[in-house]
């Protein structure tokens, strides 16, 4: 199909695998994003302060939730499980090869 159908825009763009709804949504996004690019960065500072506070509270809340679900931090200094030597215990030294 072509971009222009009889009497208007085609409703299905086969080569681009996009529908009319997707195309219109993309164009709306481009218009909004392009208009936001003309806002000077120093005028966005209050938004970034509010965003920083919100993200910080969310991260702290998730950390507290994870600690509560896990039952605390646990024994950080001394491990409770004994570690095996794994493959390192089976290695031969280079002298034993020759």
BELCORFEN-V298064 format. One record per backbone hydrogen bond with DSSP energy under -0.5 kcal/mol. CO is the residue of the C=O (numbers start at 1). NH is the residue of the N-H. Records with the same first field share a line. If there is no record, write none. Layout:
BEGIN
CO->NH / NH
END
This chain:
BEGIN
3->5 / 10
5->7 / 8
8->5
11->20
12->14
13->17 / 18
18->13
19->23
20->24
21->25
22->26
23->27
24->28
25->29
26->30
27->31
28->32
29->33
30->34
31->35
32->36
33->37
35->38
36->39
40->43
41->44
42->45
44->48
45->49
46->50
47->51
48->52
49->53
50->54
51->55
52->56
53->57
54->58
55->59
56->60
57->61
58->62
59->63
60->64
61->65
62->66
63->67
64->68
65->69
66->70
67->71 / 72
74->76
77->79
85->88
86->89
87->90 / 91
88->91
93->96 / 97
94->97 / 98
END
